[in-house]
Amino acid sequence: MAHSLQLCTSISQSLDPSFGLPTDVTFQIVTSGNEVKAHKYVLALASPVFKKQFFGDAKETKELIPVPETTEESFKTMIDYTYGKEIDWKKMTIEELFNVANMAKKYLIDTLMKKIQKVSEEVHITEENVVTVAATAEGFDQFQDISDTLVLHCAKFLKSVLKTQDQFVKYAAKHANTEMTQTALSLISKFPEVSPAEDKCGTCACGKDCRRGKFVLSTVQIVVGDRVLINDQGKWQDALQRTCRRGLVTGKTNDKNVIIVQFDDGSRAGCYVVHLEVPVFLHDSC
């Protein structure tokens, strides 16, 4: 195990000139004119396309190999991945992610394609970008698995924030008669396909007992991102809590009995989990 780890570390460092292992192949990115250097053996181990190109019957003889129809950043990301280097996936735009997928497809690097699909499930989605991200993903339908994963990821997020009739109306009004109208409506049509466990109260798909409708008795029982519902049976002094029915937990405080809730009407407040020995909230998600 230690030997394998050392070998992987050596490979990831071998592109550094100070490592002392000269590169033996140079690519030129057509769109930028810049050069990218690498080692044929490392690339051949990662890609059957490179293996055939460098060691096949009709192996490449050019000293400078042109790389058309891609960006320098996506090609470098593919090279870095084959060398086992750390990649900051979170900084990539959706377009950049699909450009890397294009490299994975071109050079038949299955593990890279699977990694991109996994990353697409973790793309940061907000109410401001959810429709734009989905529309971009739909534009790359040649990568069907990644595109579908990302669109469903957007639909799952949207389903978690559109809870009231007023929210649906505002969402529809925002995207009506725009170039995003079809995508915006398509996301709603996918609601039945996502998060089926959130729509039932028996047993969740993950096998755990469903929390929906159960009292929140302490902050230990809740995490940021959970949805909560005001307990109708409580007797509240705060009119805000009586009118703001549902909300999203966005944070916790130093007070172990207080959470920060972003209510569906747009207001935000710090709220007791238990007040006068009565639970303030019910779980509104599994």
Legacy VTK file of the C-alpha trace (Angstrom):
# vtk DataFile Version 3.0
C-alpha trace
ASCII
DATASET POLYDATA
POINTS 286 float
0.000 0.000 0.000
2.800 2.423 0.916
4.623 1.551 -2.306
1.478 2.205 -4.383
0.932 5.542 -2.659
4.540 6.530 -3.309
4.203 5.526 -6.978
1.035 7.616 -7.400
2.735 10.580 -5.749
5.716 10.236 -8.070
3.498 10.156 -11.162
1.559 13.251 -10.052
4.837 15.118 -9.520
6.520 13.992 -12.748
5.244 16.946 -14.797
7.222 19.299 -12.578
10.599 20.001 -14.311
12.308 19.843 -10.915
11.287 16.189 -10.633
13.955 15.351 -13.212
11.874 13.139 -15.532
11.842 14.749 -19.018
8.575 14.758 -20.942
8.532 13.075 -24.345
5.381 14.421 -26.024
4.159 17.967 -26.663
0.630 19.001 -27.587
-0.366 22.364 -29.012
-3.844 23.672 -28.225
-5.139 25.094 -31.513
-7.459 27.643 -29.870
-4.687 29.230 -27.787
-1.450 28.191 -29.475
-0.015 27.176 -26.102
1.817 23.929 -25.514
1.132 21.143 -23.010
3.848 18.584 -22.257
3.397 15.059 -20.931
4.792 11.511 -20.833
3.580 8.984 -23.411
3.620 6.025 -21.028
1.479 7.791 -18.417
-1.094 8.845 -21.021
-1.117 5.382 -22.611
-1.876 3.760 -19.260
-4.914 6.023 -18.828
-6.301 6.046 -22.368
-6.545 3.373 -25.101
-6.601 6.222 -27.626
-3.233 7.517 -26.442
-1.913 3.958 -26.287
-2.764 3.377 -29.933
-1.534 6.845 -30.917
1.889 6.429 -29.319
2.514 2.674 -29.404
0.214 1.291 -32.111
1.121 0.137 -35.596
0.609 3.638 -37.013
2.053 5.529 -34.065
2.338 9.293 -33.986
5.626 10.688 -35.336
4.998 14.441 -35.104
7.074 16.340 -32.578
4.217 18.761 -31.965
0.706 17.280 -31.863
-2.151 19.742 -32.535
-5.257 19.475 -30.340
-8.262 21.107 -32.051
-11.827 21.816 -30.877
-11.154 22.175 -27.180
-9.973 24.686 -24.631
-6.563 24.714 -23.021
-8.145 24.452 -19.568
-10.179 21.331 -20.360
-7.234 19.555 -22.015
-4.984 20.385 -19.059
-7.651 19.126 -16.664
-7.752 15.827 -18.531
-3.950 15.580 -18.408
-3.883 16.443 -14.691
-6.510 13.766 -14.037
-4.432 11.078 -15.773
-1.501 12.067 -13.546
-3.618 11.822 -10.409
-3.296 15.502 -9.564
-5.824 17.354 -7.401
-8.520 19.116 -9.411
-10.736 21.869 -8.027
-14.006 20.775 -9.627
-16.079 23.300 -7.662
-14.473 26.231 -9.478
-15.549 24.988 -12.894
-18.503 26.424 -14.771
-21.048 24.041 -16.261
-19.594 24.681 -19.724
-16.090 23.857 -18.487
-17.358 20.641 -16.917
-18.841 19.513 -20.217
-15.670 20.515 -22.076
-13.746 18.120 -19.841
-16.400 15.484 -20.522
-15.671 15.994 -24.216
-12.016 15.168 -23.534
-13.004 12.067 -21.559
-15.161 10.922 -24.463
-12.533 11.685 -27.127
-9.779 9.796 -25.316
-12.042 7.056 -23.899
-11.172 7.711 -20.252
-14.140 6.051 -18.549
-13.058 6.859 -15.007
-12.927 10.569 -15.845
-16.414 10.453 -17.341
-17.743 8.765 -14.184
-16.014 11.370 -12.051
-17.667 14.189 -13.990
-21.074 12.568 -13.541
-20.434 12.376 -9.799
-19.353 16.021 -9.736
-22.538 17.002 -11.600
-24.573 15.666 -8.678
-22.825 18.113 -6.364
-22.941 21.311 -8.448
-23.996 24.256 -6.289
-27.558 25.199 -7.218
-29.401 28.345 -6.115
-32.773 29.867 -6.921
-30.944 32.346 -9.138
-29.064 29.812 -11.287
-31.234 26.679 -11.215
-32.941 27.270 -14.588
-29.756 28.508 -16.282
-27.791 25.458 -15.125
-30.540 23.125 -16.349
-30.707 24.896 -19.727
-26.940 24.612 -20.142
-27.066 20.906 -19.294
-29.826 20.362 -21.860
-27.577 21.949 -24.471
-25.009 19.188 -23.959
-27.379 16.270 -24.525
-24.634 14.398 -26.415
-23.453 13.531 -22.907
-26.827 12.084 -21.971
-25.981 10.585 -18.588
-24.268 13.716 -17.274
-26.899 16.021 -18.765
-29.768 14.012 -17.237
-28.022 13.816 -13.860
-27.521 17.568 -13.751
-31.087 18.373 -14.842
-32.515 16.058 -12.186
-30.190 17.665 -9.636
-31.732 21.036 -10.571
-35.260 19.631 -10.401
-34.594 18.169 -6.957
-33.399 21.538 -5.671
-36.350 23.372 -7.220
-38.777 20.920 -5.677
-37.275 21.649 -2.260
-37.877 25.414 -2.536
-41.222 25.616 -4.342
-43.622 24.730 -1.556
-46.466 27.229 -1.729
-48.831 28.406 -4.428
-47.374 31.893 -4.187
-43.866 30.544 -4.800
-45.014 28.660 -7.886
-46.740 31.778 -9.229
-43.614 33.926 -8.722
-41.439 31.274 -10.372
-43.766 31.028 -13.373
-43.986 34.818 -13.720
-40.202 35.165 -13.602
-39.623 32.768 -16.483
-42.750 33.355 -18.576
-42.137 34.527 -22.148
-38.363 34.170 -21.872
-35.894 31.902 -23.617
-35.864 29.835 -20.431
-39.630 29.176 -20.338
-39.470 25.639 -21.704
-36.654 24.629 -19.366
-38.395 26.193 -16.365
-41.567 24.211 -17.042
-39.600 21.056 -17.838
-38.000 21.145 -14.381
-41.413 21.190 -12.724
-42.544 18.263 -14.889
-39.660 16.231 -13.456
-40.779 16.629 -9.829
-42.308 13.108 -9.758
-38.901 11.687 -10.747
-36.908 13.221 -7.897
-36.747 12.696 -4.141
-39.603 10.171 -3.940
-38.841 9.678 -0.236
-39.858 13.264 0.489
-43.403 12.591 -0.623
-44.261 9.798 1.777
-44.297 9.120 5.468
-43.493 5.445 5.998
-39.992 4.379 5.315
-37.501 6.453 3.335
-35.820 5.040 0.271
-32.580 4.940 2.245
-34.182 2.546 4.732
-34.325 4.989 7.643
-37.503 5.936 9.460
-39.148 8.957 7.876
-38.872 12.100 10.059
-41.648 14.037 8.357
-44.294 15.171 10.834
-42.206 14.288 13.910
-41.284 16.840 16.560
-37.835 18.434 16.543
-36.812 18.000 20.178
-33.254 19.332 19.982
-30.809 20.888 17.541
-29.019 17.532 17.399
-31.998 16.169 15.467
-31.706 18.742 12.702
-29.060 19.891 10.220
-28.630 22.859 7.936
-30.718 22.243 4.812
-33.600 20.520 6.606
-37.085 21.887 6.071
-39.268 22.537 9.101
-42.940 23.230 9.805
-44.274 25.358 12.659
-46.055 23.252 15.289
-49.713 24.318 15.180
-50.336 22.974 18.669
-47.914 25.411 20.300
-48.987 28.678 21.883
-46.731 31.350 20.478
-46.127 34.909 21.574
-44.381 35.673 18.296
-46.849 36.534 15.539
-44.130 35.943 12.957
-43.971 32.278 13.899
-47.741 31.964 13.641
-47.829 33.300 10.074
-44.605 31.859 8.583
-45.690 28.269 8.197
-42.681 26.545 6.653
-38.999 27.262 6.287
-35.475 26.041 5.624
-32.866 25.662 8.360
-29.919 27.799 7.267
-27.759 27.773 10.379
-27.264 27.134 14.084
-26.133 29.440 16.872
-24.005 29.144 19.992
-27.257 28.709 21.901
-27.879 24.966 21.660
-31.638 25.543 21.589
-31.709 28.064 18.706
-31.630 27.564 14.927
-31.709 30.052 12.063
-34.695 29.584 9.737
-35.312 31.125 6.316
-39.100 31.159 6.093
-40.962 30.616 2.849
-42.319 34.164 2.886
-38.756 35.502 2.653
-38.281 36.430 6.310
-35.420 35.068 8.387
-35.204 34.589 12.151
-33.480 32.809 14.985
-35.980 30.457 16.614
-36.084 28.257 19.684
-36.338 24.551 18.942
-38.207 24.032 22.223
-40.036 26.881 23.977
-41.667 26.531 27.404
-41.147 22.770 27.107
-43.167 22.662 23.876
-41.516 21.720 20.522
-41.658 24.670 18.154
-41.072 22.722 14.933
-42.022 19.548 13.122
-39.784 17.952 10.508
-41.032 18.845 7.015
-38.682 16.520 5.155
-37.515 12.938 5.504
LINES 1 287
286 0 1 2 3 4 5 6 7 8 9 10 11 12 13 14 15 16 17 18 19 20 21 22 23 24 25 26 27 28 29 30 31 32 33 34 35 36 37 38 39 40 41 42 43 44 45 46 47 48 49 50 51 52 53 54 55 56 57 58 59 60 61 62 63 64 65 66 67 68 69 70 71 72 73 74 75 76 77 78 79 80 81 82 83 84 85 86 87 88 89 90 91 92 93 94 95 96 97 98 99 100 101 102 103 104 105 106 107 108 109 110 111 112 113 114 115 116 117 118 119 120 121 122 123 124 125 126 127 128 129 130 131 132 133 134 135 136 137 138 139 140 141 142 143 144 145 146 147 148 149 150 151 152 153 154 155 156 157 158 159 160 161 162 163 164 165 166 167 168 169 170 171 172 173 174 175 176 177 178 179 180 181 182 183 184 185 186 187 188 189 190 191 192 193 194 195 196 197 198 199 200 201 202 203 204 205 206 207 208 209 210 211 212 213 214 215 216 217 218 219 220 221 222 223 224 225 226 227 228 229 230 231 232 233 234 235 236 237 238 239 240 241 242 243 244 245 246 247 248 249 250 251 252 253 254 255 256 257 258 259 260 261 262 263 264 265 266 267 268 269 270 271 272 273 274 275 276 277 278 279 280 281 282 283 284 285
